[in-house]
């Protein structure tokens, strides 16, 4: 997906990564920032609106997951700025640039929310693995490591979600 927010202003830095590489990594990080913000707000949507017999456990689980995503939002945004870019993290940009589908606002029951989040966590996890490969190929091991750290937690949370769906 080609971002509509690329070609932003770059700031001087003494990091020994070539500017053309940093520009590519920053574009990818800003796409990830949009997706991470979107996933966080979709997880909060589930947290606020879940109903049913598993309400309490899912309400708590979704809130915990959203909190983790908030930490990753900050980590991704700070990596953008460390590389000399501008973190593009407004709600409007996140909505416009996210790789995730819109959340089903009619979801009510716990398993509806679990299914919706599992679908989105899977898509986000795929994005992260592709970003690991891309940043590794670009020679930015630090950003690849950042993506790897996030990916481990996302895979764990996907496992938690999918465990609820086993019949």
Secondary structure, DSSP 8 states (H G I E B T S, - for coil): ---TT-S--------SS-HHHHHHHHHHHHHHHHHHHHHHHHHHHHHHH-BSTTHHHHHHHHHHHHHHHHHHHHHHHHHHHHTT------HHHHHHH-SS----TT--BHHHHHHHHHHHHHHHHHHHHHHHHHHHHTT-HHHHHHHHHHHHHHHHHHHHHHHHH--
